[in-house]
Amino acid sequence: MLSILYYLVVLVVAIVLYVASFIALVVCYPFDKKRVVVHTLSKWITDVFFGLPPHMRREVIGMQNIDPKQPYVIVLNHNSMVDIMSIYNLPLVFKWVSKREVYRIPIVGRLLFAHGDIVINRASAKEAMQLVHQKGMEWLAKGACVSIFPEGTRSKDGEIHNFKAGAFILAKDAGVPILPIVLEGTNRVTRGWKMNWRNKITIKVLPAVSKEQVEAMSIKDVMAQVHDDMVAALAEIRANNAK
């Protein structure tokens, strides 16, 4: 019963801010090219989602590794839909690369449009990569970050698997740093349909791979370095949480 009440409150807040997002998109469009206002309204939705449960926590490690004025290609491990919501407490404006199926979810799908998120058809890998590269370059040029799950799909076992090259090619071509972020606990926010009221999500921001490093290294080497760093960070988070 408590979970149902919680979902209803979040839904009401989401609907109100959903309407506000489209008003903000129209009103602010001429001077808000990064869509900061729309991003902020979505942050408020996630603040309610994570803030209402009194014992649910988002712990951020490595906030000092973020330059709020720097556009990044952000790469994250992918465990659940909650991954997307989890990082809105970071001081960055970002655009998600999301599969087309998410666009069909009520409210969520239209918010992707309002944000300017990059919606791809995974059935056509070549077309998807071209769209990510084109739209990603446009947003990075405007000063916004682009967030990508380099595994390409959710991990079924919670481990970090092989990366695809798209995010790393985008960073190299755009001349921007890569910001790796590791998430732990996002797959335990719910138990079935019920909320896990005492869940803890850990968000670890790793040091960015500078644009100079990205330019100097091969795509394969950058991918390997970031992958290994993220795997090591995930193991460290789990070890610390187990103490």
N, C-alpha and C positions, 0 to 999 in steps of 0.2 A: 504493500500500500504506500509506503514512504517513497519507494522508487517511482511509482506512478505519479505521485504528487510532484516529485522533483522534476520529472520529465515534462509535466504540464507547465510548471513555472518556467523552465528553460525554453519551452516551445513558445510561450507568450512573449518572453523577452526577445527571442529570435525573430518572431514575426514583426514586432515593433521595430527592431533595428534593421530588419530586412527592408521594410518600407523606407526607413530613414536612409538606407544605403543608396537606394535609387534616386531619392530626392537629392542627396549629396552628390551623386554622380552627375546629375544634370546641372545643379547649381554651381558646383565647384570645378567642373570640367575645364573651363577656360584657363584657370590658373593652378590647377592641381594635377599636373601631368602624371605624377607617380600614383595618384589616387590614394593619398595619405589619409584623407578623411574616411573613405570607404574602408580602408585597412583598419583604422582605429575603431570603427563601429563593429567590425568583426572581432577585434580584440576584446571589446566589451562583452560580446556573446560568450567568448571563451572564458573571460573572467568570471562570468556568472556560472558557467558550466563547472569550472574547477573551484570556484570560491564558495558555492553554497554548501557542499559537503564539509562539515567542520574538521574532519580528520584527513581529508584528501590533500596531498601536497605535491607541488612541483618544485623540485630542487634544481637550481641552475648552478653548474660548476663551470668556471672559465669565462665569466662575463667580460673579464679584462681582455679577452682575445678578440672582442668585437669593436670595430670602428663604425659607429652609427652613420657616418657620412660616406662610407665606402660601399659601392655596389659589389656584391659577391655572387659567385655561383655557389649556392649552399647545397651540400650533399648530406643526406641523412639515411640511416638504416630504416627499414619499413616493416612494422609489425602489425599495425591496425589503422583503422580510419582515424583514431584519436591522435595519431602522429601529427596530422595536419594541424589540429587544434592546439597541440601542446606548446608549440614554439611562438605563439603570438605574444608571449610575455617578453620576448627579446626585442631590443630597441632597433629593429630593422623593418623596412617595408619590403615585402617580397611577393613574388608571383609564383604560384604553384604550377608545375607540370602535372596534369591530372588526366586520367583515362576518361574517355567519353561517357562511360557508364555512370560516373559520378554526376555528370551534368544532368542526368535524368532524375536525380533525387530531388523531391520537392524542397524548396527554399535553398538548400545547399547548392543545387545546380545553377540557379539563377544568381546566387552570390558569386559563383565562379566568374560569371559574365561581368558582374559589377566590378569585381576586383581587377579584371583583365587577365585572369589566369589563362594558361595555355592548355587547351583541351585537345587531346590527341586520340586518334583511332589506332589502337595497338594492333589491329588486324593488318595494317599496312605499315611495316616498320620504316621503310624508306620515306614515305610521306610524313610519318610522325617525326622522324629525325629532322627533316627539312623544316617542318613547322616549328619545332622546338628551337632550332638554330635561328630561324628568321625572327620569330617573336621574341626569343631570348635576347638577341642582339639589340632589338628595339628597346626593350625594357631596361637593359643594362646601360644603354646610351642615355636614358632618361634619369639614371641614378637609382633605379630600383634593383633589388636582388632577384635572382631566379632560383627557386628551390626545386631540387630534383632528387628522386629516389634512384640512385644509380644501379640498384639491383634490378629495377624495372618492374618488380612485383613484390607482394608481401612475402616475408619469410615465414614458412610454416613451422619452423622449429625455434625461432627466436635468435638464430645465429645470423651473422653477416655473410652473405654468399657473394659470388662473382659479380663484378661491376660491368656495366655497359659503358661505352666510350663517350656517349653524347654529351654528358655534363662537362667532361674534361676538354673535349673539342671546342665546346662553346666558350669555356673560360679562356682557352688559348687564343681563339680567334677574336674574342672581345677585349683581350688584354686586361683581365680582372683576376683578382685572387680567388682561390677556392677555400670555402669555409666548411670544414667537416664538423658535423654535429652527430652525437651518438645519443640515442634514446633508449631508456630501459624502463619497463613498467607500463607502457601504453597498452599492452595486450592484456592487462589485468584490471582495467578500469571497470569492466562489467563482468559479472558471473552469470552467463546466460543473458537474460534481459534485465537482471537486477544490478544495481550499482554496488561496486565494491567500495564501501564508504571510507575504508582506511588505507586505500592504495596510495603508494608513493611513486611518482614519476621522476626519474632523474634525467636531466638534460645536460650533457657535457659538451661544451663548445671547445673544440681543439684549436690550437694555433693555426692561423690561416697559412695556406701555401701561397706565397707572394706571387704577384704577376711575373716578376723576374724569374722566379723558380719555374713557374708554369711555362714560360717562354723558352727557358734553357733546356728543360727536360723533354723527353719524348712522351707522347700520350700514354704509352704503355707503362713507362716508369712512374709517371705521376699517379696513374690509377693504382699501381701496386703499392706505392708509398702511402697514399690516403687509405686504401683498403687495410693495409697492415696496421696503420695507426688507429683506425676505428675499431678493428678487432681487439687490439690491445687495450683500448680505452673501455670497451664493453666488458672485458674480463676484469679490469680494475674496478669498475663500478659494482659488478656483482660480488667481487671479493669484499669490498668495503661494506656493501649492504648486508652481507652475511655475518659481519662481526657483531 
